[in-house]
Amino acid sequence: MKKYCVLILVLVAGCLTTYAQVKVGLKGGININNVKYRDADPNTASIGFNTGLLARIQVSDKFFIRPELQYSVKGYRYPVTGGSGNVTSRLNYINLPVLAGFPIGSKLQFLIGPEFGYLVKATSKFGGNKSDITNLYQHFDWGLDLGAAFHLMPDLGVEVRYNYGFRGLIKGITTDANGNPTGSMKDGANRVFQAGLFYML
């Protein structure tokens, strides 16, 4: 089965490079992150960043495909229970957005598509203490990206994007009034606003 999958990917890539114009580029910017929970108290946004590679596969004058490979730092801040100050949680991902692009005029482009993520490491920081909390989170994440890109020059542009995460980030254990386990649940979803620059090589 793996051999057939690889063969299909090679054939698709060959067709795209034969019949479509392909350009690659670099991108980077800031993340304004939050995590949405069902029952927990509201948390506040934290600032992260994203950087990586992108490709623009021009299928027609009115449509292109834009896959990307990013290193993206997400997370959130929340108040300490029974104390003062905030805890900052950082979620470090390798992300793979696969976006459909629709030009609007000669400079503006509308972008929409899924984003898949793999959690590399998660940390929690309060004061001067930093803890590894990777084992508390799901390794795989996915969501929907919606955004726009504007070309300042033919190869240089700015971009804004919103990532709406779907997958439960934390797999928790539910308990009864006596603290006995009763089941499991998933909760939490990434919410990320991105702004940055891209440059086509």
N, C-alpha and C positions, 0 to 999 in steps of 0.2 A: 504494500500500500504506500509506504514511504517513497519507493522508487517512482510510482506513478505520480505522486504529488510533486516530486522534484521535477519530473519530466513536464508536467503541466505548467509549472512555474517558469521553466526554461522556455517553453513554447510561447507562453503569454508575453514574457519579457522580449523574446525575439520579435514577435508581432508588433509590440509597442515601439521598439526601436526602429523597426522597418517602416511602419506606416505613420508614426507620430514623431513630432519634434520633441526631444528631451533636453532639458537644461537642469543643472544642479546648482545649489547655492548654500549659503550659510545663514543662520538666523540666531537671534538672541533677544532677551527682554526680561521684564519683571513679571512675577506672579503675585496677584493679590488673592490670598487663599482663605478658605473657610471650610468647615465640615458641618454638614447638616445632620443632626440626630433627631429621632422621633420624640423622645421623652426627656432628654437631658436639657439642662439650662442652656440658654444661648451662649455661644462662644464668640470671640472677636477675631477679626482677620489678622493674618500675619503676612509678611512680605517674603517672597522667595524669588527664584529666577528660573529661566529656561534657556537652554542653548543646544544647538544641534545642526543637523543637515536636512536639506529638503530637495525634492526633485519636482519639476514641473513637466508633466507629460501632456503636450498639446494634442488633443484628439481632434478638435475642429476649431473654427473661429469663435464658437460660442460655448466651448466646453473644454476643460482640462482636468487632469487628475493630479493631486499634490500629496504624495506620501512624504512623511517626515520621520526622522529618528531624533528624539530629544532626550536630554537629561533634564529633569524638571523637579524642582524642590517645592513641595506643597506643604500644607499643615494648617495649624490654627493655634489660638491662645485661649486659655480659660482660667478663671480665678481659683485660687487655692481654697479648698474646703476648710472652713474654720480658721482661716488665717488671712494674711494680706499678700498681695502680689499675684502675678500670673505665671502659669506654667506654659511654656512654648513647646508644642509638638511639631517635629519636622518629619515629613514623609518624602523620601528621596526615590524618584521613579525613573525608569527607562520607559519612555512613552513612544508609541507608534500611531500617530494620527494618519488617517487615510481620507483625504478631503476631496470633495468635488468642487471645482471652481467654475464660476460663471461670470465672465467679463461684463461690466456695465460701462460702456464707453471705452475709451482708450487707456484709462489709468486705474479705474476702480474695479475691484473684483469681489464677488460674494463667495464665501467659503462655508461648506457644511459637510459633516461626515463624522464617522465614529473615531474614537480615540481609545486605544488599548494600552494598558500600563502594567509594568512589573515592578513591585516594590523591592528596591535594593536594600534599604535600611530605614528604620524609623527611630528617632531619638526624642527624649523628653528632657527639657532643661528648666531648672528652677534655681535662681541665684547662681551659684558657681558650680552646682551639681548637674551632671549630664548622665542620663541613663539610656541604655539600649532597650527599646520596647518593640523591636521588630516582630517578635513572636506573638504580640497581641493583635496584629493586623493580618488581613488577607493579603496574599502575595499578588494576586491578579486584580486589576481594576479596569473598568471600562465606562465610557460615557459618550456624550454627543457634543461635538464642537460646532459653534456657530460664530462667524466672524466676517471681517472684511479686510482687504488689503488695498493700499493706495500707492502707486508708483510715483515717487518724487522725481526719479530719473528712470531711463529704460531698465537699468539693472539694480536700482536701489529703491526700497520702499518701506513703508511703515504698515503696521498691522495691529488690529485689536481682535480679541477672540474671547468667547466665554465657553468654559467647559462645564457641562452639567453631568456629574457622575451618577451612575445607576447602582453599581454593585455595593453591597454592604461591606464596609471597611473592616468592621470588628465582628468577630464571631464570639458571642457571649453565651454564658450559661444562665438560664433562669432558675430561680429557687422559690420555695414556698416560704411561709412565715417562720418556719423553723430552720431555714437555711439549707434545706435538702434540695439537691438538683432535681428539676422537673423537666428540663428540655434545653434546647439551644435556640439561638436567634442571631440574626445578622442585623447590624445597624450602622448608620453613618454613610455619608456620600460626599465626595469632593465637590466643591463649588469653587471654580478658579476663573478669575479675569486676568487675561494676559495682554500686554502691550509691548511692542518691540520693533526691531528693524530686521530686514532681510536683504541679502545681496546675492544676486545671481551671477555665477562665475562664467 
